[in-house]
Amino acid sequence: MKTFSIAIHGGAGTLVKGMMTPELEAQYKLALKQALEAGYKFLEAGKTAVEAVEESVRLLEDSPLFNAGKGSVFTATESHEMDASIMDGKTLNAGAVSLISGIKNPVSLARDVMEKSEHVFLAGDGAMQFAKELNYKLENDVYFYDELRHNQWLEIKDTDNFQLDHSTKKDSKFGTVGAVACDQDGNIAAATSTGGMTNKKWGRVGDSPMIGAGNYANNKTCAISCTGSGEFFIRGVVAYDVACLMEHKGMSLEAASNEVINKRILEIGGDGGLIAVDTKGNIAMPFNTEGMYRASKTSEGKEDISIYK
């Protein structure tokens, strides 16, 4: 049997040990563990990498701790705008949605775009129309309401400021969740989902739903899910950049991931991190911030659940 493995993330940023209570830290680690185990069980049962990454991301979207799905932050108009993407490394099929609201699990809608439409990327009203045609249930505003998120918004509403997730005044966290996996057949996949930025305006879209920027998978190289300062990750085409270094420079997963996160993205002023897997089940999880919520597990018995550097 081939090695299979999975890695997940719940965002990167100014996560310094001692800044959160031990209780909250335990909650984050439990949520990561549950999402990791759910995806891992899919792989163990012989399911595809696509199924595994969707399952893990769905659980992260269902947790109010992370800025995706239920935990999505508030926009300037006190609403929620969510983005998600998924990609199958075997076929290079991909699906993405942006600027959607009321959808409990945006990653599942992204997968439906990939498998039930002839398109890759649907946004706004069109994406919502597509969801309606597939009989998606729309959750009301109460489902997405979180007091912490609302207070974050109240602090900066009616200003031109926006905040990355979980910010205190000096601190920022890039609120994204994601998963990458390698299944028993050696196929890989990636999925990413986000609730955007607090107080964001004008239908701003980050890197999370952009294939090649925040999410990418190709059996020739790797599967990547990013979390970071979206504008820079878009400019750096970060997810594809890692794959490109592997394909054209012959770099390993570890070396290519580190080159992009600890050198190339820093050179243009971007910060954040990524999770990556290749078809041999190798995992890399580099980040250039104080911390990144992350977890990984392989069929060889290696497991890691971490927050800080």
C-alpha positions as CSV (number, residue, x, y, z in Angstrom):
1,M,0.0,0.0,0.0
2,K,1.2,3.5,-0.8
3,T,1.7,6.1,1.8
4,F,-1.3,8.4,2.2
5,S,-1.3,11.7,4.2
6,I,-3.2,14.8,4.9
7,A,-2.4,18.3,6.2
8,I,-4.8,21.1,7.3
9,H,-4.4,24.7,8.4
10,G,-6.7,27.2,10.1
11,G,-4.8,30.4,9.2
12,A,-1.5,32.1,10.0
13,G,-0.4,35.4,11.6
14,T,0.6,37.0,14.9
15,L,0.0,34.0,17.1
16,V,2.4,34.3,20.0
17,K,2.6,31.8,22.8
18,G,0.9,33.2,25.9
19,M,-1.4,35.6,24.0
20,M,-4.4,33.2,24.2
21,T,-5.7,31.4,27.2
22,P,-4.8,27.7,27.7
23,E,-8.5,26.9,27.4
24,L,-8.8,28.6,24.0
25,E,-5.5,27.0,22.8
26,A,-7.0,23.6,23.7
27,Q,-10.2,24.4,21.8
28,Y,-8.2,25.3,18.7
29,K,-6.1,22.1,18.9
30,L,-9.2,20.0,19.4
31,A,-10.9,21.5,16.4
32,L,-7.8,20.9,14.3
33,K,-7.6,17.3,15.5
34,Q,-11.2,16.6,14.7
35,A,-10.9,18.0,11.2
36,L,-7.6,16.2,10.6
37,E,-9.1,12.8,11.8
38,A,-12.2,13.2,9.7
39,G,-10.1,13.6,6.5
40,Y,-7.6,11.0,7.5
41,K,-10.5,8.4,8.0
42,F,-11.6,9.1,4.5
43,L,-8.2,8.3,3.2
44,E,-7.8,5.2,5.4
45,A,-11.1,3.9,4.0
46,G,-9.8,4.3,0.4
47,K,-11.7,7.4,-0.5
48,T,-10.2,10.0,-2.9
49,A,-8.0,13.0,-1.9
50,V,-10.8,15.3,-3.2
51,E,-13.3,13.7,-0.8
52,A,-10.8,13.9,2.1
53,V,-9.9,17.6,1.7
54,E,-13.6,18.6,1.3
55,E,-14.5,16.7,4.5
56,S,-11.7,18.3,6.6
57,V,-12.5,21.8,5.3
58,R,-16.2,21.3,6.0
59,L,-15.4,20.6,9.6
60,L,-13.2,23.7,9.8
61,E,-16.0,25.8,8.2
62,D,-18.4,24.4,10.9
63,S,-16.3,25.8,13.7
64,P,-16.7,29.4,14.9
65,L,-13.0,29.4,15.8
66,F,-11.9,29.9,12.2
67,N,-12.6,32.6,9.7
68,A,-14.6,30.5,7.2
69,G,-18.2,29.3,7.0
70,K,-19.8,29.7,10.5
71,G,-16.8,31.8,11.8
72,S,-16.7,34.2,8.9
73,V,-16.0,37.9,9.7
74,F,-18.2,40.8,9.1
75,T,-17.9,43.0,6.0
76,A,-18.3,46.8,5.9
77,T,-22.1,46.3,5.4
78,E,-22.3,43.9,8.4
79,S,-22.8,41.0,6.1
80,H,-20.7,37.9,5.3
81,E,-18.9,37.2,2.0
82,M,-17.3,33.9,1.7
83,D,-14.9,32.4,-0.9
84,A,-13.7,28.8,-1.4
85,S,-11.9,26.6,-4.0
86,I,-11.0,23.0,-4.6
87,M,-8.7,21.3,-7.1
88,D,-8.1,17.7,-8.2
89,G,-4.5,17.0,-9.0
90,K,-5.3,13.9,-11.1
91,T,-7.4,15.7,-13.6
92,L,-6.6,19.4,-13.0
93,N,-10.3,20.0,-12.6
94,A,-11.1,22.8,-10.2
95,G,-14.0,24.7,-8.8
96,A,-14.3,28.0,-7.0
97,V,-16.9,30.3,-5.6
98,S,-16.6,33.9,-4.3
99,L,-18.7,36.6,-2.6
100,I,-21.3,34.1,-1.5
101,S,-23.5,34.3,1.6
102,G,-25.8,32.1,3.6
103,I,-24.0,28.9,2.4
104,K,-23.0,26.7,5.4
105,N,-20.1,25.0,3.5
106,P,-18.7,27.0,0.7
107,V,-16.1,24.3,-0.1
108,S,-18.9,21.9,-1.1
109,L,-20.4,24.5,-3.4
110,A,-16.9,24.9,-5.0
111,R,-16.8,21.1,-5.5
112,D,-20.2,21.2,-7.1
113,V,-18.9,23.9,-9.5
114,M,-16.0,21.6,-10.4
115,E,-18.2,18.5,-10.9
116,K,-21.6,19.8,-11.9
117,S,-20.8,22.8,-14.1
118,E,-18.6,23.4,-17.1
119,H,-16.9,26.3,-15.3
120,V,-14.2,26.8,-12.8
121,F,-15.1,30.0,-11.0
122,L,-18.6,31.4,-10.1
123,A,-19.0,34.6,-8.1
124,G,-21.7,36.6,-6.4
125,D,-25.3,36.4,-7.6
126,G,-24.4,33.9,-10.2
127,A,-22.8,31.5,-7.7
128,M,-25.9,31.9,-5.5
129,Q,-28.2,31.2,-8.4
130,F,-26.1,28.0,-9.1
131,A,-26.5,27.0,-5.4
132,K,-30.3,27.6,-5.6
133,E,-30.6,25.3,-8.6
134,L,-28.8,22.6,-6.6
135,N,-31.3,23.1,-3.8
136,Y,-28.7,24.4,-1.3
137,K,-30.3,25.4,2.0
138,L,-29.5,29.0,3.0
139,E,-28.6,29.6,6.6
140,N,-29.9,32.8,8.2
141,D,-27.7,35.6,9.7
142,V,-28.1,34.1,13.2
143,Y,-26.1,31.0,12.1
144,F,-23.1,33.2,11.1
145,Y,-23.3,35.6,14.1
146,D,-20.4,35.4,16.5
147,E,-20.0,38.0,19.3
148,L,-16.2,38.1,19.0
149,R,-16.4,38.7,15.2
150,H,-19.1,41.3,15.6
151,N,-17.1,43.2,18.3
152,Q,-14.1,43.1,15.9
153,W,-16.3,44.8,13.3
154,L,-17.8,47.3,15.7
155,E,-14.3,48.6,16.6
156,I,-13.6,49.7,13.0
157,K,-16.9,50.1,11.3
158,D,-17.5,53.5,9.5
159,T,-13.7,53.8,9.0
160,D,-11.6,53.0,6.0
161,N,-9.7,50.3,8.1
162,F,-10.0,46.7,7.5
163,Q,-8.6,43.9,9.7
164,L,-7.2,40.5,9.1
165,D,-8.9,37.9,11.3
166,H,-8.5,37.7,15.1
167,S,-6.7,41.0,15.2
168,T,-5.9,42.9,18.4
169,K,-4.5,46.3,17.6
170,K,-1.0,45.1,17.1
171,D,-1.8,41.6,15.9
172,S,-3.2,40.1,12.8
173,K,-4.2,36.7,11.6
174,F,-5.0,35.6,8.1
175,G,-8.3,33.9,8.4
176,T,-8.4,31.0,6.0
177,V,-8.8,27.3,6.4
178,G,-7.5,24.6,4.0
179,A,-6.5,21.0,3.5
180,V,-4.2,19.0,1.2
181,A,-4.2,15.3,0.8
182,C,-2.5,12.4,-0.9
183,D,-4.7,9.3,-1.2
184,Q,-3.9,5.6,-1.5
185,D,-3.7,5.8,-5.3
186,G,-1.1,8.6,-5.1
187,N,-3.6,11.3,-6.3
188,I,-3.5,14.6,-4.6
189,A,-6.0,17.5,-4.0
190,A,-6.3,20.8,-2.2
191,A,-9.1,22.9,-0.8
192,T,-9.2,26.4,0.7
193,S,-12.0,28.4,2.3
194,T,-12.3,31.9,3.9
195,G,-14.6,34.5,5.4
196,G,-12.5,37.4,4.1
197,M,-11.4,40.5,6.0
198,T,-13.3,42.3,8.8
199,N,-14.8,45.5,7.4
200,K,-13.8,44.7,3.8
201,K,-15.5,46.8,1.0
202,W,-16.3,46.7,-2.7
203,G,-16.5,43.0,-3.0
204,R,-12.8,42.4,-2.3
205,V,-11.6,38.9,-3.1
206,G,-8.4,37.4,-1.8
207,D,-6.2,34.6,-2.9
208,S,-8.3,31.7,-1.4
209,P,-10.6,31.1,-4.3
210,M,-8.0,31.8,-7.0
211,I,-6.6,28.7,-8.6
212,G,-2.8,29.0,-8.7
213,A,-2.7,31.8,-6.1
214,G,-4.2,30.4,-2.9
215,N,-5.0,26.9,-4.0
216,Y,-3.5,24.4,-6.5
217,A,-3.1,20.7,-7.1
218,N,-1.3,18.8,-9.9
219,N,-0.2,15.2,-9.7
220,K,3.0,16.2,-11.5
221,T,4.1,18.2,-8.5
222,C,2.1,19.0,-5.4
223,A,-1.1,20.2,-3.8
224,I,-1.1,23.5,-2.0
225,S,-3.4,25.5,0.2
226,C,-2.3,29.0,1.3
227,T,-3.1,31.4,4.1
228,G,-1.6,34.9,4.1
229,S,-1.9,38.5,3.0
230,G,-4.1,37.7,0.0
231,E,-3.1,40.6,-2.2
232,F,0.6,39.5,-2.1
233,F,-0.2,35.8,-2.6
234,I,-2.2,36.8,-5.7
235,R,0.7,38.9,-7.1
236,G,3.2,36.1,-6.3
237,V,0.9,33.4,-7.7
238,V,2.1,31.5,-4.6
239,A,0.5,28.1,-4.9
240,Y,1.5,27.7,-8.6
241,D,5.0,29.1,-7.9
242,V,5.8,26.2,-5.6
243,A,4.6,23.7,-8.2
244,C,6.6,25.5,-10.9
245,L,9.8,25.3,-8.9
246,M,9.3,21.6,-8.5
247,E,8.4,21.0,-12.1
248,H,11.0,23.2,-13.8
249,K,13.8,23.4,-11.3
250,G,13.5,19.9,-9.9
251,M,13.2,21.1,-6.3
252,S,11.8,19.0,-3.5
253,L,8.4,19.8,-1.9
254,E,10.2,21.1,1.2
255,A,12.8,23.2,-0.7
256,A,10.2,24.7,-3.1
257,S,7.8,25.6,-0.3
258,N,10.5,27.2,1.8
259,E,11.8,29.2,-1.2
260,V,8.4,30.7,-1.9
261,I,7.3,31.4,1.7
262,N,10.6,32.4,3.3
263,K,12.2,34.2,0.4
264,R,10.1,35.0,-2.7
265,I,6.9,36.2,-1.0
266,L,8.9,38.2,1.7
267,E,10.7,40.0,-1.1
268,I,7.4,41.6,-2.3
269,G,6.2,42.3,1.3
270,G,3.9,39.4,1.8
271,D,3.5,37.2,4.9
272,G,1.7,34.0,5.7
273,G,2.1,30.3,5.1
274,L,1.0,27.3,3.2
275,I,0.5,23.5,3.6
276,A,1.7,21.2,0.8
277,V,1.7,17.5,-0.1
278,D,3.2,15.6,-3.0
279,T,2.2,12.3,-4.6
280,K,4.6,10.4,-2.3
281,G,2.7,11.7,0.7
282,N,5.5,14.1,1.8
283,I,4.2,17.1,3.7
284,A,5.5,20.7,4.1
285,M,4.0,23.4,6.2
286,P,6.2,26.5,6.1
287,F,5.1,30.0,7.4
288,N,6.9,33.3,7.9
289,T,4.6,34.6,10.6
290,E,4.7,34.0,14.4
291,G,2.4,31.1,14.0
292,M,0.0,29.0,11.9
293,Y,-2.8,26.8,13.0
294,R,-1.8,23.5,11.4
295,A,-2.0,19.7,11.7
296,S,-0.9,16.7,9.6
297,K,-1.0,13.0,9.7
298,T,0.5,10.2,7.6
299,S,-0.2,6.5,7.2
300,E,3.3,5.9,8.6
301,G,2.0,7.1,12.0
302,K,3.4,10.6,12.0
303,E,1.0,13.2,13.5
304,D,1.5,16.9,14.3
305,I,-0.9,19.5,15.7
306,S,0.7,22.9,16.2
307,I,0.1,26.6,16.5
308,Y,3.4,28.4,17.2
309,K,6.8,28.4,15.5
